[in-house]
Each structure stands twice: as structure tokens, then as C-alpha cells.
Amino acid sequence: MKVFLDDTKCREALFPFTLTRHVSDIRVGIYTIREKWEKLLGIEVITERVEREKASFTINANIIPTQQNIEFLIKASTDKISIMEIDGVKILNHPWQIFQYNDWALREDFKWIQTTGISAAISSTNTVINAQDIYIEADAQVEYSFLNAANGPIYIGHNSLVMEGNFIRGPFAMCDHAVLKMAGRMYGATTIGPHCIAAGEIKNSVMFGFSNKAHDGYLGDSVIGEWCNLGAGTSNSNLKNTAGTIQYFLNNNSEAIAAGSKGGLLMADYSRVAINTSFNTGTVVGVCCNIFGDISLRKYLPDFSWGHDRYIFEKALRDIAAWKEMKNQKLTDREISILRSVYER
């Protein structure tokens, strides 16, 4: 059995993250939407339209599957039943819903993980609350830290490293090969994606993968794409001084969309930030931006921003390649093609 995840009707609403990825490759909870389908059903996921005929059924890529709803989702797609009639289904219609749904998604993913194996023993150097809701992969390293799963589960992935002195409060996930530097304060509901480096204070945020927030500073109610770097001391606001409704602009021509009383930074892939940068509530940063100076005061930063100017495309590729080399990765032809299409939009 194969499933075709269709993002043609939902990808524009999830900018800027879908400028460089399929909707199913958005991470919410521990896994991406694509990974959830693969793990829950053990089936092949198809996202290329030219291969659509190979699929047993089609479903919109912004629908988040769980153990509880996945069979109903399959039935709804084959019997042409409205997804909205199924209880417990969440659909990503806006990018800020990634952090708004993350608490729920972490708990749902953790339920599945608990059915797949047994956690490694927790080192006695750690202080632990509610150990039954903590799952540590056998090759992860966690020493001299405080793990509090009283309000939600904690997952520590393969080959990840939690350095000494971290305070982790669930629900929380640290994906494969991620690193938490010393003395971090991790609040629920937070996901540190694969190969990310995290530090400082993070709350209710999602880092997709290969990104760095390696120093002090606050990240709250935010989503950080792949291959991003937040300079030391970078912080974002997630609450207006008036406690009013926060609004986002998803591009230069869009109207503001209300997102609720909490809303921080939405940063697309390959963007980087100078030290001591401060972001307002409801800020959107496009693809491949180099942010320094007072530019961070803007609510929307277009793709390929270089300070107040525009990134030269060849220089942007050179800089991305340099950052990827630091994590033993290379810039691919496919990535270059995607970035060129974004640059020429």
C-alpha cells in the first residue's frame, strides 16, 4: 500500500516553510508528517505528482496522522468522507500552528514510541520526575541534568547529547544527533530537530533540523527552519505589551492574519542572524536571509535579504555551502534548483 500526500492546495498557506520543502516534510512533534505516515503504517509515501497513480489512496499533506486517527483518515479518503467529521484530527492551515499544535503532537508521537521499544536506563547522575514518561535511546548521552516529565513526556533521540546542567520540562523532544549545550532551560512544548544545537531558554518552539541556537537568548512560540543560525544573545518577543492579538504577514503583499495572543519568530531555511538580534512579535523571516542591524525590527523580511540589501545569489550559495560543510553536508543540485526558483520569484 502507498499513500500520495497532496500539498497543491495547502502549500501556499504554509509559507515560508514550503518554499523549500513539501508540506509533508514539516516537523511538528517528534517527526515530520511524512515520517508519521511511514512509521505508523509502514508504507511508502509518494509526494511527486508524476507518481500519483501508484498510490492506493490520496490525502492532503497538511493533515497530521496519529495512532488514534490514522485508520479513520484512510477510510475517509477512500470513502470520500469529510476529514472534519473525524474527532481528534488537526490540520495545518497556518505556519504558526506548528508551534500551537506541538504540545499535542509531541504527546501523540510519544505514545507510538512507547509501543516500539524500551527506554535505556536513566543515569543516576540525573534528577528525574515521572521517569515512566521519559524515553532515552540507548546511544544517547544524558548526565547531570534535571528531567521533569510531570507535565508531559520527554524523548531523547539517537546519538544525541545533553550536556551537564540542563533543565528539561516536558513535553519535549530532542531528535537524533542533536546537542543541548550546558545549562539550557528547555520548556514544553519544544522540539529540537535532528543535528540541531540548542542552548539558552527555549519554550514552545520547533527547530526543524541542522539549525543552531547555540548560545544564551530566548526563543519562544517560534518555528526555525533548517540550516539556520541564531547569533549569541538573539531573542524574540512572543507577547505584546498590550497583551493584544498578534498578526503575521506571510509575504509583502499579504494582509495580516491573526494568530492569537502568543506568537514569536517564523524563520525559513538557510537564514542567519547576527549576535544580540531582537525580533518583534509575529516576525516572518524568508529563505536565505542574512540579518544584521536594525532590519530585525521589521515584521516581514523578504527572501534573500542581506541587511537592507539583497543577497547576491552566487554569494548566498557559497555561504550556504560553507555552513553545510561545518556539519559534514554538501549543497545538492536539487537544493540549488529550489533556491534559484525562490530567488527568481
C-alpha positions in Angstrom: 0.0 0.0 0.0 1.2 3.5 -0.8 -0.2 6.9 0.1 0.0 10.1 -2.0 0.3 13.2 0.1 -1.0 16.1 -1.9 0.1 19.6 -1.0 -1.1 21.5 -4.0 -4.0 23.2 -2.1 -2.2 23.9 1.2 1.4 24.8 0.4 1.0 28.5 -0.2 -0.8 28.9 3.2 2.3 27.5 4.9 4.9 29.9 3.5 7.7 30.5 4.2 8.5 26.9 5.1 7.0 25.3 2.0 9.1 27.5 -0.3 11.9 24.9 0.1 10.0 21.7 1.1 6.9 19.7 0.6 4.2 20.2 3.2 4.7 16.6 4.4 8.3 17.4 5.4 7.2 19.9 8.1 8.2 18.8 11.5 5.5 19.0 14.3 6.0 16.9 17.4 8.9 14.5 17.1 8.5 13.6 13.5 7.7 15.2 10.2 4.2 14.5 8.7 5.8 12.2 6.1 7.7 10.3 8.9 4.5 9.8 10.9 2.7 8.1 7.9 5.8 5.9 7.3 6.2 4.9 10.9 2.5 4.4 11.8 1.6 2.3 8.8 5.0 1.1 7.5 4.0 2.2 4.0 5.7 4.2 1.2 4.8 7.8 0.9 4.6 9.4 -2.5 4.8 13.2 -2.9 5.6 13.6 -6.7 2.6 14.1 -8.8 4.0 12.1 -11.7 3.9 9.0 -9.4 0.4 9.7 -8.0 -1.2 6.8 -9.9 1.0 4.3 -7.9 -0.8 5.3 -4.7 -3.6 3.3 -3.0 -5.1 6.5 -1.7 -4.6 10.3 -1.6 -4.8 12.6 1.3 -4.0 16.3 1.9 -0.4 16.6 3.2 -1.3 19.1 5.9 -3.4 16.6 7.9 -1.4 15.2 10.9 -1.9 11.4 11.4 -1.7 9.8 14.8 -2.2 6.2 16.1 -5.8 7.1 17.1 -6.9 8.7 13.8 -4.9 7.1 11.0 -7.3 4.3 10.2 -10.2 6.8 10.1 -8.1 9.1 7.8 -7.6 6.2 5.3 -11.3 5.3 5.4 -12.3 8.9 4.9 -10.0 9.3 1.9 -11.3 6.2 0.2 -15.0 6.6 1.1 -14.9 10.4 0.4 -15.9 11.3 3.9 -15.1 14.8 5.2 -12.0 14.8 7.4 -13.7 17.4 9.5 -16.1 14.8 10.7 -13.3 12.8 12.4 -12.6 13.6 16.0 -9.1 14.4 17.1 -7.8 15.5 13.7 -5.6 18.5 13.4 -4.8 20.2 10.1 -2.0 22.7 9.5 -3.6 25.7 7.8 -1.1 28.3 9.0 2.6 28.1 9.8 2.2 29.3 13.4 0.0 26.3 14.1 3.3 24.3 14.0 4.1 25.6 17.5 0.5 25.8 18.5 0.0 22.1 17.8 3.4 20.9 19.1 2.3 20.0 22.6 -0.5 17.7 21.2 1.8 16.3 18.5 4.6 15.5 21.0 2.3 13.5 23.2 0.8 11.6 20.3 4.3 10.7 18.9 5.5 9.7 22.3 2.6 7.2 22.6 3.8 5.5 19.5 7.4 5.4 20.6 6.4 3.7 23.9 5.0 0.8 21.8 8.2 0.3 19.8 10.7 -0.5 22.5 12.1 0.2 26.0 13.9 3.3 27.1 17.6 3.0 28.1 18.2 3.3 31.8 18.4 6.9 33.0 21.8 7.7 34.5 21.8 8.1 38.3 23.6 11.5 37.8 20.3 13.0 36.7 17.4 14.2 38.8 14.2 12.8 37.4 10.5 13.3 37.9 8.0 10.9 36.4 10.6 8.5 34.9 7.9 6.4 33.1 7.3 9.2 30.7 10.9 9.6 29.7 12.3 7.7 26.8 16.1 7.8 26.1 17.6 6.0 23.2 20.4 3.6 24.1 23.1 5.6 22.3 22.1 9.0 23.7 24.1 10.7 26.4 22.4 12.5 29.3 24.3 13.3 32.5 23.9 15.7 35.5 20.6 17.2 34.2 17.1 17.7 35.6 14.4 15.8 33.6 10.8 16.7 34.6 8.1 14.8 32.8 5.4 15.6 35.3 3.5 17.7 32.7 4.4 15.9 29.6 6.8 13.3 28.1 10.5 13.7 27.3 12.1 12.0 24.3 15.9 12.0 23.8 16.9 10.6 20.3 19.7 8.5 18.9 23.3 9.8 19.2 22.1 13.0 20.9 24.0 14.7 23.7 22.6 16.5 26.7 25.5 18.3 28.3 25.6 18.9 32.1 23.3 21.2 33.9 20.3 21.2 31.6 16.8 21.7 32.9 14.2 20.0 30.7 10.5 20.2 31.3 8.2 18.1 29.1 6.6 17.7 26.7 10.0 17.9 25.0 11.8 16.1 22.1 15.4 16.1 21.2 15.8 14.3 17.8 18.7 12.2 16.5 22.2 13.7 16.6 21.1 16.9 18.4 23.1 18.7 21.1 22.0 20.6 24.2 24.8 22.7 25.4 25.4 23.3 29.2 22.8 25.0 31.5 20.0 25.1 29.0 16.4 25.8 30.1 14.0 23.8 27.9 10.3 24.3 28.5 7.4 22.4 26.9 6.3 22.1 24.2 9.7 22.2 22.4 11.2 20.1 19.6 14.9 20.3 18.9 15.2 18.7 15.4 17.9 16.3 14.2 21.5 17.7 14.1 20.4 20.9 15.8 22.5 22.6 18.5 20.4 24.3 21.2 21.1 26.4 24.4 19.7 29.2 26.5 16.0 29.4 27.1 13.5 27.8 24.7 9.8 27.5 25.1 7.0 26.0 22.9 9.2 26.1 19.8 10.2 23.8 16.9 13.6 23.7 15.2 13.3 21.6 12.1 16.9 20.3 11.6 20.6 21.2 11.2 20.0 24.6 12.8 21.8 26.3 15.7 20.7 28.3 18.7 23.9 27.6 20.5 24.1 30.4 23.0 22.0 32.3 25.5 18.9 34.2 24.5 15.2 33.5 24.4 13.2 31.6 21.7 9.5 31.3 22.4 6.4 30.3 20.4 8.6 30.1 17.3 9.5 27.9 14.3 13.0 27.8 13.0 13.6 26.0 9.6 16.7 24.1 8.5 20.2 25.4 8.3 19.5 28.5 10.3 21.9 30.1 12.8 20.9 32.4 15.7 23.8 34.5 16.9 24.7 34.7 20.6 22.1 36.8 22.6 19.4 36.6 19.9 15.9 36.8 21.4 12.3 37.1 20.2 9.2 38.7 21.7 6.2 36.4 21.8 3.7 38.6 23.6 2.6 42.2 23.0 2.9 44.7 25.9 -0.8 45.3 25.4 -1.5 41.5 25.6 -3.3 42.0 22.3 -3.7 39.7 19.3 -0.5 39.0 17.3 -0.7 39.2 13.5 1.6 37.7 10.8 2.4 38.8 7.2 3.4 35.8 5.1 4.7 38.0 2.2 5.0 41.6 1.2 1.5 41.6 -0.4 -0.5 39.7 2.1 -2.9 41.0 4.6 -2.2 40.5 8.3 -3.6 37.2 9.7 -4.5 37.0 13.4 -2.7 34.1 15.2 -3.7 34.6 18.9 -2.1 36.1 21.9 1.2 34.3 21.6 3.4 34.4 18.5 7.1 34.6 18.0 9.5 34.1 15.1 8.9 32.2 11.9 12.2 31.7 10.2 12.6 29.9 6.8 15.5 27.7 5.8 19.1 28.9 5.4 18.7 32.2 7.3 21.2 33.6 9.8 21.1 36.2 12.5 23.8 38.5 13.9 24.6 38.5 17.7 22.2 40.3 20.0 19.4 40.5 17.5 15.9 41.2 18.8 12.8 40.2 16.9 9.3 41.6 17.5 6.2 39.5 18.0 4.9 38.0 14.8 8.0 38.3 12.7 8.4 36.3 9.5 11.9 35.8 8.0 12.1 34.5 4.5 14.5 32.0 2.8 18.3 32.6 3.0 18.4 35.9 4.8 21.5 37.4 6.5 20.1 39.6 9.3 22.1 42.3 11.0 21.5 45.9 12.2 18.0 47.4 12.7 16.5 45.3 9.9 15.2 42.8 12.5 12.7 45.4 13.6 10.7 44.7 10.5 7.7 42.3 10.7 8.4 40.7 7.4 11.9 40.1 5.8 11.8 39.0 2.2 13.7 36.0 0.9 17.4 36.6 0.3 17.6 39.8 2.4 21.2 40.9 3.1 20.9 43.6 5.8 18.9 46.3 3.9 20.1 45.0 0.6 19.6 41.8 -1.4 21.8 38.7 -1.3 23.8 38.1 -4.5 22.7 34.6 -5.5 26.2 33.1 -6.0 27.4 34.5 -2.7 24.3 33.0 -1.0 25.1 29.6 -2.4 28.8 29.9 -1.3 27.8 30.8 2.2 25.2 28.0 2.5 27.8 25.5 1.3 30.2 26.8 3.9 27.6 26.3 6.7 26.7 22.8 5.5 30.4 21.8 5.4 30.5 22.5 9.1 28.1 19.7 9.6 29.7 17.4 7.0 27.0 18.0 4.5 27.1 19.3 0.9 24.8 21.6 -1.1 23.0 19.5 -3.6 21.9 20.3 -7.2 18.3 19.9 -6.1 18.7 22.5 -3.3 20.4 24.9 -5.8 17.4 24.5 -8.2 14.9 25.1 -5.4 16.8 28.2 -4.1 17.1 29.6 -7.6 13.3 29.3 -8.1 12.8 31.1 -4.8 15.3 33.8 -5.8 13.6 34.4 -9.1 10.1 34.5 -7.7 
